[in-house]
Amino acid sequence: MATLLIAEHDNAGIKDATNKALTAAAALGADVDVLVAGQGAKGAAEAAAKLAGVKKVLLADDAAYAHDLAEPLADLVVKLAANYDAVVAPATSRFKNVMPRIAALLDVMQVSEIIKVVAPDTFERPIYAGNAIQTVKSKDAKKVITVRTSTFAAAAGEGGSGAVETVAAAGDPALSTFVGEEVAKSDRPELTSAKIIVSGGRAMQSRENFAKYIEPLADKLGAGVGASRAAVDAGYAPNDWQVGQTGKVVAPELYVAVGISGAIQHLAGMKDSKVIVAINKDEDAPIFQVADYGLVADLYQAVPELTEALGK
């Protein structure tokens, strides 16, 4: 069973989500090839070739793949799919856009956000905001699969010796056009790969309070900054900070939830964290049911004290 893994990358290197999706792809019991599609992506292709378990890297270096448009990439994958039994990608925002189109063009069902490979045709995936686990058996000749990377260990980034092979672009169907982008730049770790995350909720009350209380604590811990959907909807935090079912799914070593009540939507995105610390003045808040450590206190007093203590 041959598998094609589509890499999440920034042209210069491979993102952690690719390493974790590779672990899932390898569990299919197949040779794994990696597709790197981008512009000026030779660095990413060379990094992918070093991943443990990669047989071959396909490099599609073309302006059509410069801006992550779904249509050109989907057409390329469909062109390559004839040689593979499964197409796998991490369940990132990029591939939540691309993979359903690939599945439609191949006329197969997509198996979304798998958390376990039971057999090459059988998978487990969470449903009902993670409150139940569904076992799915696919009868399609070609499998189209996205991987919830928070549940898989990352494949080693060294030790592989895959060959890099150039493939021609499939051509741009011109169904969409790149207009522009606003890139959020930060010195903090990216949420999906951060080992420590400090998140704030609706109780923060303003964007200024995020900057005053949450960000200094995160900086002391070398952590990424997250937010609940309520905080994002209220304008207290940018959309790319959102953790939850409709945001990013994370599983850091340490997750600090500040002023977050613990709605099901939010818990679905962070309950796999190794250690969860909750700070909330409501002792009946649902977040305390999943927290390893809970502090019932006023966050406006507790967080500055914690930040100061960490600085000593």
N, C-alpha and C positions, 0 to 999 in steps of 0.2 A: 504493500500500500504506500504510494508516494504522496507526500504532503508538501504543499506550497504555503509557506508562512510569509505574510506581507509585513514588512518591517515598519515600525514606528520609529522615525529618525528625524534629525534636524539637518541632514545633508553632511554634516561634519562627523557625526557619530550616531551610535544606536542608543535609543532610549531604553530605560529599565523595563518598560512594558514588553518590549520585544524579547528580552531574556526570559521573562516569566512565561510569555506565550509559547516560547520555544520548548519549555518543559512540558507543557500540555501537548504540543504538536508531537514531541518525541514519544509521548505515552500512547500514541496511536499505533506504535510498533512499526514505524515506517521510516524510510529515508526522508530527511527534511531538507528541502531547498528553500532559500530565503530570497524574496523579491525586494529589492531596494529601488523604488521609483522616485525620482526627484530631478533637480537640476544642480549640477556641480556636486553630485552625491558620491564621488569616488571614495571619500573618507569614510562615509557610512558603510559602503560596500566592503571596504577592507576590514572595518571593525566587525561586520557581520560574519565575515569569513573566519574570524578567530573564535567565534562562539562554539562552545563544545557541542558536538552532535550535528553540525551543519555540513551537509555533503557538498552543496554548491550554492553560490550566490549569483542571482540574476540581476544585473544592473541595467535599469532603463533610465538613461540620463537624457532628458529632453525638456524643453521649455513647457511642454504640455503638462508636466507633473510638478511644476515649480510651486504651485499655490494650493495643492491638496484638493483640487476639484474632483468631485466624485466620478463624473462621467468619463473623462479620459482614463483614469486609473481602472475603473470597472471594465472598460472595453479591453484594456491591456490584459487584465487578469483572465477574462473570458477567453481571450486568444490563447493564453498559456495553459488554461485549465484542461485542455485535451490530454495533457501528459500527467495529470494528477488525479488522485482519488479524493483528496480533501484540500480545501482552501481554508486557512486558519489566519486569524488576526486578533490582536488584543482588543478588548471592548472599550476603546477610547472614543472620544467624541469624533475623531477623524473617521474611524472605521464603523461607527454607528451610522455614519452617513454613506459609506462606500459599500459595506457588505450586503445590505438588503438589495441594493441594485444588482450586485453580482449574482445573488441568489435568484432574483427575478429573471435576469438574462439567461441563466442556466436552467431556469424552470425547475428549481428545487426549493425545498423549505430550508430556511436558515435555523440553526440551533444556536440560540443566543446565550451568552454569558455563562458558559459551562464552568463548574467548579471542580469537576472530577471526570476523568475518563474511565468508565467502567469496562468498556470494550471498544474496539475500533468503530462500532456503530451505535454504542450506547453511552449516554452521558447523564450527569446530574447537573441541574441548574436550579437556582432559587426562584420561587414565585411568591406572590402575596407579600411583597416587601421583605423577603427573606424568612418569613414565618413558616414556610413549607419548602421541602426540597422535592423537585419533580425529576423522575427518571425518564429520559427520552431515548427511544430507539428509532434511528433513522433508516428508512428503507431506500433512500435515494442513492443512486449510483455514485454521485459526487456529493460530498459533504461540504457545506459552507458553515463555518463555526467561528463564533467570537468567544474569547476567553476572559473571564473575570480574573484579572491578573493578581488581585489581592490574595487569592487562595493558593497560588503556585509559587514555589521557590524559584529564584532566578537561576538560569543556566549560567555556567561559568563563562566569563568573558574572554578567557584565554584558553589555549590548548587545542583549539580547532584549526583545521588546515584546509578549509573549503576553497575550491577554485572560484575565481570571479569571472563570470561570463557575461558579455554585453548582449543585450537583446534590443531589437528595434522597437521604437514606439509604435503603438497601434493606430495612431492618428487621433486627432481631436474631433469628436462628434459635434463640437460647437453648440452644445445644448445649454451651456452656462458660460458666463464670462467673469473673469476676475476684475473686480472694481477697485478694491483697496482693502487695507487691513490696519488695525491698531493693535500693536503688540505690547502686552504688559510685560515690563522688564522688572526683575527683582533679584536681589542678591540672596534671597532666601531659597531654600530647597523647593522644588516643584512638589505639589501636594501628593501626587500619586507615587512618588519615590522617596518622600521624606520619612526619616526614621522617627521623628518627633513632630507632632502637630498640636498647635494651640488654636482652639476654635472658640468663637464668641457667638452668642445668640441674641434674640430680641431684647434681652435685658440690658444689652450694652447701650441702647437708647439713642446712639448717634454715631456717625462716622468718626467724629472727634474722639469719642471714648474708645473706639477700636485702636486709634493711633496712640492714645494716652495709656491704655491699660493692657491690651492684648499684644500689640506689636513689641513693646519693650520686653515683655515676658518671653515672647517667641525668640527675640534676638539673644536673650541671655541663654536660652536653651539650644540655640542653633536650629530652631524649628521652623517649619512651614506654618502659614497662617490660614485657618479655615473659618467657615461661617455656616450657620444654619440657613435654611431657605427663608425663614422669617426675617432674619437679619439682612439677607440679600434683597428680598422683596421690599423691605423698608428703606433700602438705599444706604444701609450702614456699611456694606461691604460689596466689592465688585463680584460679578457673576462667576469669575473663574476661581473664587475662593469657596464656592458652595460645595458642601459635603452632604451626601444623601442620595436617595433613590433617583432624584432628578438632577443630581450634581455628580460629584466624583466619589467613587467607592475607594476607600483607603483602608490600609491595615498596618499602621506604623507600630513601632516598638512601644511608643508612649503616646496616648491621645489625651489631651487636657481639654475638657469641655467646660467653658466658663459661661454661666448664665444661659445654659441650654436646657430646656425642659425635658427633652428626650422623646420627641414625637417619633412615631414609627418610621416616617419618611427619613428622618435624620439617622436613626439607629441602623437602618438598612445600609447606610453608607460607611459606618465606622465600627460596628459591633465586633468585627473580627480583629480589632486592635489587640495587641498583646497585653497591654496594661492601660486601663481607662481610669482617669482621675476626673471627678466631677466637683465643681464648685457652684453651689446654688443655695439661695436662702430658703427655698421651699423644700422642706424635708420629705415631702410626698412626691416630688418630681420623679417621673418615670426613669430619668437618666440614672438614678441611684440603683435601679434594679439590675443594670448591666455594669455599673462602675465597680472596679476593684478597690478604689479608695474614694470616699466621698467626704466633702467638707460642707456642712450646712453653715453658711456665713454670707455676709454682704460682700459681693465681689469687689465693690469699690474700696473696701478696706483690706480684704484678704489678698487680692492680686498684687497691689503695690508692696505689701509686706513680703509676699513670696518672691517677687522680683528683687527686692532689696536683699533678702536673705541669700538668694542665688549669687548675688554680686560679691558676697563676702568670701 
